[in-house]
Amino acid sequence: MDALDRVIKPKTKRAKRFLEKREPKLSENIKNAMLIKGGNANATVTQVLRDMYALKKPYGVLYKKKNITRPFEDQTSLEFFSKKSDCSLFMFGSHNKKRPNNLVIGRMYDYHVLDMIELGIEKFVSLKDIKNSKCPEGTKPMLIFAGDDFDITEDYRRLKSLLIDFFRGPAVSNIRLAGLEYILHFTALNGKIHFRSYKLLLKKSGCRTPRIELEDMGPSLDLVLRRTHLASDDLYKLSMKMPKALKPKKKKNISHDTFGTTYGRIHMQKQDLSKLQTRKMKGLKKQPAKRIIAENEENKSKRIKIDGS
C-alpha cells in the first residue's frame, strides 16, 4: 500500500485541521494547479511555466526541480504530486527533438488523470519582455474564446473546458467594475491557438459608462494541438455530477421562461360573480317601476315561506 493511500489518524490539532481541509465537501475548495518541469526542459519552457505560475498565484505550486517523467506513458508520478500538493490541475513542460517546446495541460478526478492535452509552443513572448504595468496577484481574469473550432471540434471543446478550469480562479457572487482588470483571449484559427493577455484600462468618456482600452500585458503564445488523452463520456459525466444537497429543490406551481421571469399558479375557489361589486353607473340603475315589481316579488316569496312554516 502506498504511504499516501493508507488511513492517517491525526495526532495534533494542526494535523486534524489539515486533514479536514482535504476532506470531500459539498462546495469544493478552489482548484490549485501544479506546474512541473520535465527532465529536459529548455529555457523557453521554463519561462512559460514561470509566467503561468505568475498568472495562477496564489492558487498554484511551481516545482523548480526537474522531474523525469512522461505523462502520456506513465501517470503515477503526476498522481503522486497531485496527492502531495492537493492540486487537481497540472501543467507539465518538456523539450526534445521529436516534440520541441512541449506543454501538457490536464486535470485530475479523485487524484487520477481525467484528461490531458499536449500543446506545442511555436511563438512565445514573456511577461518580462513587455514593459507595461501588470495586474496584482490573485486578480480574477475574464476569459474570451474566439473561433468556431471551440464549439465544433471535440478536442477543442475539451481544451476550452480545460482552459476555463485552469484560469477561472475563485467563484464570486458580486462583480465590481474596477475589479475587471485583465483579459485572457484564446483564438482558434488555421489549426493554431493564439493565447493573448491584456490589461483593461478604464478611461474617461464624458458619460457614466467608461471608455475601455486594452493594453498588451503578456505572456503571449502561439500554440499548436498535438496529442490528447480524453476521458470517456461516462467518466466525464461522473466527474461533472452535482451532489443532491446542492441541487435546487423543485417548487410546485412555479415556472420560469427563457428570460428568467418567474410565473406562479394560484388555485382559488369558485367565485360567485353575481355578488361582484361593479362600478355604479346611471345606466345600470333599476327604474322605479321595475324596482317596485322586484320588491313585491321578494315580499310574496317571504310570505309564502312564512305561511308554509
C-alpha positions as CSV (number, residue, x, y, z in Angstrom):
1,M,0.0,0.0,0.0
2,D,1.3,3.5,-0.9
3,A,2.2,5.7,2.0
4,L,-0.3,8.4,0.8
5,D,-3.2,5.8,0.4
6,R,-3.3,4.5,4.0
7,V,-5.6,6.0,6.6
8,I,-3.8,8.6,8.7
9,K,-5.0,9.4,12.2
10,P,-4.1,12.9,13.3
11,K,-2.0,13.3,16.4
12,T,-2.2,17.0,16.8
13,K,-5.0,19.7,16.3
14,R,-3.0,21.2,13.5
15,A,-2.9,17.8,11.6
16,K,-6.6,17.4,12.2
17,R,-7.3,20.8,10.6
18,F,-5.1,19.9,7.7
19,L,-6.9,16.6,7.1
20,E,-10.3,18.3,7.4
21,K,-9.3,20.8,4.8
22,R,-8.7,18.0,2.3
23,E,-11.9,16.1,3.1
24,P,-14.6,15.9,0.4
25,K,-17.0,18.8,0.6
26,L,-20.3,19.8,-1.0
27,S,-18.7,23.0,-2.2
28,E,-15.1,22.1,-3.1
29,N,-12.1,24.3,-2.5
30,I,-10.6,26.5,-5.2
31,K,-8.8,24.3,-7.7
32,N,-5.0,24.6,-7.3
33,A,-2.6,23.9,-10.2
34,M,0.9,22.4,-10.1
35,L,3.5,23.4,-12.7
36,I,6.1,20.7,-13.2
37,K,9.3,20.9,-15.2
38,G,10.4,17.9,-17.2
39,G,13.9,16.3,-17.1
40,N,15.0,18.0,-20.4
41,A,13.1,21.4,-20.2
42,N,14.8,24.3,-22.0
43,A,14.8,28.0,-21.1
44,T,11.6,28.7,-23.2
45,V,9.5,26.0,-21.4
46,T,10.9,27.1,-18.0
47,Q,9.9,30.7,-18.6
48,V,6.5,29.7,-19.8
49,L,5.9,27.8,-16.6
50,R,7.1,30.7,-14.5
51,D,4.7,33.1,-16.4
52,M,1.8,30.7,-16.0
53,Y,2.6,30.5,-12.3
54,A,2.5,34.3,-12.1
55,L,-1.0,34.3,-13.6
56,K,-2.2,31.5,-11.3
57,K,-0.8,32.9,-8.0
58,P,-1.8,32.2,-5.2
59,Y,-3.6,29.1,-6.4
60,G,-0.5,27.4,-7.9
61,V,2.5,25.3,-6.9
62,L,5.7,25.6,-9.0
63,Y,8.2,22.7,-8.8
64,K,11.6,24.1,-9.6
65,K,13.5,20.8,-9.8
66,K,13.4,18.7,-12.9
67,N,11.2,15.6,-12.9
68,I,12.0,12.8,-15.4
69,T,8.5,11.6,-16.4
70,R,6.3,11.1,-19.5
71,P,2.7,11.9,-18.7
72,F,1.3,10.0,-21.8
73,E,3.2,6.8,-20.9
74,D,3.2,6.8,-17.1
75,Q,0.9,8.9,-14.9
76,T,1.8,7.6,-11.5
77,S,4.2,10.5,-10.7
78,L,1.6,13.1,-11.6
79,E,-0.9,11.4,-9.4
80,F,1.6,11.3,-6.5
81,F,2.4,15.0,-6.8
82,S,-1.4,15.7,-7.0
83,K,-2.0,14.0,-3.7
84,K,1.0,15.5,-2.1
85,S,0.2,19.1,-3.0
86,D,-3.6,18.7,-3.2
87,C,-3.8,20.0,-6.7
88,S,-6.5,19.0,-9.3
89,L,-4.9,20.8,-12.3
90,F,-1.4,20.4,-13.7
91,M,0.9,21.8,-16.4
92,F,4.0,19.8,-17.5
93,G,6.7,21.3,-19.6
94,S,9.3,19.4,-21.6
95,H,11.6,19.7,-24.7
96,N,13.1,17.1,-27.0
97,K,13.9,16.6,-30.7
98,K,10.6,14.9,-31.6
99,R,8.4,17.3,-29.7
100,P,10.2,20.6,-29.1
101,N,8.8,23.2,-26.6
102,N,6.1,20.9,-25.3
103,L,3.4,21.7,-22.8
104,V,0.9,19.2,-21.3
105,I,-2.1,20.7,-19.6
106,G,-4.6,18.4,-17.7
107,R,-6.8,17.9,-14.7
108,M,-7.4,15.2,-12.1
109,Y,-10.5,13.5,-10.7
110,D,-10.2,11.7,-7.4
111,Y,-6.4,12.1,-7.7
112,H,-6.3,10.2,-11.1
113,V,-5.8,11.8,-14.5
114,L,-9.1,12.7,-16.1
115,D,-8.0,14.2,-19.3
116,M,-4.9,16.0,-20.7
117,I,-3.9,17.7,-23.9
118,E,-0.5,18.2,-25.4
119,L,0.4,21.6,-26.9
120,G,3.4,22.8,-28.8
121,I,4.8,26.3,-28.4
122,E,5.6,27.9,-31.7
123,K,6.0,31.6,-30.6
124,F,6.4,33.0,-27.1
125,V,6.7,36.5,-25.6
126,S,7.4,36.6,-21.9
127,L,5.8,38.8,-19.2
128,K,9.2,40.5,-18.6
129,D,9.6,41.3,-22.3
130,I,6.5,43.5,-22.4
131,K,7.4,46.6,-20.4
132,N,3.9,47.5,-19.2
133,S,2.2,47.6,-15.8
134,K,0.9,44.2,-14.6
135,C,-2.2,43.2,-12.6
136,P,-1.9,42.5,-8.9
137,E,-1.6,38.9,-7.7
138,G,-4.8,36.9,-7.4
139,T,-6.8,39.0,-9.9
140,K,-9.7,37.1,-11.5
141,P,-9.4,37.2,-15.3
142,M,-12.1,37.5,-17.9
143,L,-11.9,34.6,-20.4
144,I,-12.8,35.1,-24.1
145,F,-12.8,32.3,-26.7
146,A,-13.0,33.1,-30.4
147,G,-13.2,30.7,-33.3
148,D,-15.7,28.0,-34.5
149,D,-13.4,25.1,-33.5
150,F,-14.1,25.7,-29.8
151,D,-17.7,24.8,-30.5
152,I,-17.5,22.2,-33.3
153,T,-14.4,20.0,-32.7
154,E,-14.5,17.7,-29.7
155,D,-10.7,18.1,-28.9
156,Y,-11.1,21.9,-29.0
157,R,-14.3,21.7,-26.9
158,R,-12.5,19.8,-24.2
159,L,-9.5,22.1,-24.5
160,K,-11.8,25.1,-23.9
161,S,-13.3,23.4,-20.8
162,L,-9.8,22.6,-19.5
163,L,-8.6,26.2,-20.0
164,I,-11.7,27.6,-18.2
165,D,-10.9,25.2,-15.3
166,F,-7.3,26.2,-15.3
167,F,-7.6,30.0,-15.3
168,R,-11.1,30.9,-13.9
169,G,-10.0,31.3,-10.3
170,P,-12.4,31.5,-7.3
171,A,-16.2,31.8,-7.8
172,V,-17.6,35.2,-6.9
173,S,-21.1,36.4,-6.1
174,N,-20.7,40.1,-6.9
175,I,-18.6,41.9,-9.5
176,R,-17.1,45.4,-9.2
177,L,-16.4,47.3,-12.3
178,A,-13.0,48.4,-11.1
179,G,-12.2,44.7,-10.4
180,L,-12.3,43.8,-14.1
181,E,-8.6,44.3,-14.7
182,Y,-7.4,41.9,-17.3
183,I,-8.5,39.6,-20.1
184,L,-7.2,36.2,-21.3
185,H,-8.1,35.8,-25.0
186,F,-7.9,32.5,-26.9
187,T,-8.3,32.4,-30.6
188,A,-8.5,29.2,-32.7
189,L,-7.5,29.9,-36.2
190,N,-5.9,27.8,-39.0
191,G,-5.1,25.0,-36.7
192,K,-3.4,27.2,-34.1
193,I,-4.4,28.5,-30.7
194,H,-3.4,32.1,-30.1
195,F,-3.1,32.9,-26.4
196,R,-3.0,36.7,-25.5
197,S,-3.2,38.6,-22.2
198,Y,-4.4,42.2,-22.0
199,K,-4.8,44.7,-19.2
200,L,-8.1,46.5,-19.1
201,L,-7.9,50.3,-18.8
202,L,-11.0,52.4,-17.9
203,K,-10.7,55.9,-19.4
204,K,-13.0,58.9,-19.1
205,S,-15.7,59.0,-21.7
206,G,-17.7,62.1,-20.7
207,C,-20.6,59.9,-19.6
208,R,-21.4,57.4,-16.9
209,T,-20.0,54.4,-18.8
210,P,-16.2,54.5,-19.1
211,R,-14.3,54.0,-22.3
212,I,-12.4,50.8,-22.4
213,E,-8.8,50.3,-23.8
214,L,-6.8,47.1,-23.9
215,E,-3.0,47.1,-23.2
216,D,-0.8,44.1,-24.0
217,M,0.4,42.7,-20.7
218,G,1.9,39.3,-21.6
219,P,2.5,36.5,-21.8
220,S,1.8,35.8,-25.5
221,L,1.8,32.3,-27.0
222,D,1.1,30.7,-30.3
223,L,0.2,27.0,-29.6
224,V,-0.5,24.0,-31.8
225,L,-2.5,21.0,-30.8
226,R,-0.6,17.7,-30.6
227,R,-1.6,14.6,-28.6
228,T,-4.8,14.2,-26.5
229,H,-5.8,11.9,-23.7
230,L,-9.6,12.4,-23.1
231,A,-11.8,10.8,-20.5
232,S,-14.7,8.5,-21.6
233,D,-18.2,10.0,-21.8
234,D,-19.3,8.0,-18.7
235,L,-16.3,9.1,-16.6
236,Y,-16.6,12.7,-17.8
237,K,-20.3,12.7,-16.8
238,L,-19.5,11.2,-13.4
239,S,-16.9,13.9,-12.7
240,M,-19.5,16.6,-13.5
241,K,-22.1,15.1,-11.2
242,M,-23.6,17.5,-8.7
243,P,-24.4,16.4,-5.1
244,K,-28.1,16.1,-4.3
245,A,-27.8,18.6,-1.5
246,L,-26.7,21.3,-3.9
247,K,-29.4,20.7,-6.5
248,P,-32.2,23.3,-6.3
249,K,-35.5,21.8,-5.0
250,K,-38.3,22.0,-7.4
251,K,-41.2,24.2,-6.2
252,K,-44.8,23.4,-7.1
253,N,-46.8,25.7,-9.3
254,I,-43.7,27.9,-10.2
255,S,-42.2,28.0,-13.6
256,H,-39.6,30.2,-15.4
257,D,-39.4,31.3,-19.0
258,T,-36.3,31.7,-21.2
259,F,-35.7,35.2,-20.0
260,G,-35.7,34.2,-16.3
261,T,-39.2,35.6,-15.5
262,T,-40.9,33.7,-12.7
263,Y,-44.6,32.7,-13.1
264,G,-46.8,31.3,-10.3
265,R,-50.1,29.4,-10.5
266,I,-52.7,30.2,-7.8
267,H,-55.6,27.8,-7.1
268,M,-58.8,29.6,-5.9
269,Q,-62.3,28.5,-5.1
270,K,-65.2,29.1,-7.5
271,Q,-66.4,32.7,-7.3
272,D,-70.0,33.9,-7.3
273,L,-69.9,36.6,-9.9
274,S,-73.5,37.8,-9.1
275,K,-72.1,39.3,-5.8
276,L,-69.3,41.0,-7.5
277,Q,-69.2,44.7,-6.8
278,T,-69.1,46.7,-10.0
279,R,-68.8,50.3,-10.8
280,K,-72.1,52.2,-10.2
281,M,-73.5,53.8,-13.3
282,K,-76.8,55.6,-14.0
283,G,-77.5,53.3,-16.9
284,L,-77.3,50.2,-14.6
285,K,-79.7,51.6,-12.0
286,K,-83.2,50.0,-11.9
287,Q,-86.1,52.1,-12.9
288,P,-88.8,52.9,-10.3
289,A,-91.5,50.6,-11.8
290,K,-89.1,47.7,-12.1
291,R,-87.9,48.3,-8.6
292,I,-91.5,48.2,-7.2
293,I,-92.2,44.9,-9.1
294,A,-89.0,43.4,-7.8
295,E,-89.8,44.4,-4.2
296,N,-93.3,42.9,-4.5
297,E,-91.9,39.6,-5.8
298,E,-89.5,39.5,-2.8
299,N,-92.3,40.2,-0.3
300,K,-94.5,37.5,-1.9
301,S,-91.7,34.9,-1.6
302,K,-91.2,35.8,2.0
303,R,-95.0,35.5,2.8
304,I,-95.1,32.1,1.1
305,K,-92.2,30.9,3.3
306,I,-93.8,32.2,6.5
307,D,-97.3,30.6,5.6
308,G,-95.6,27.3,4.8
309,S,-93.7,27.3,8.0
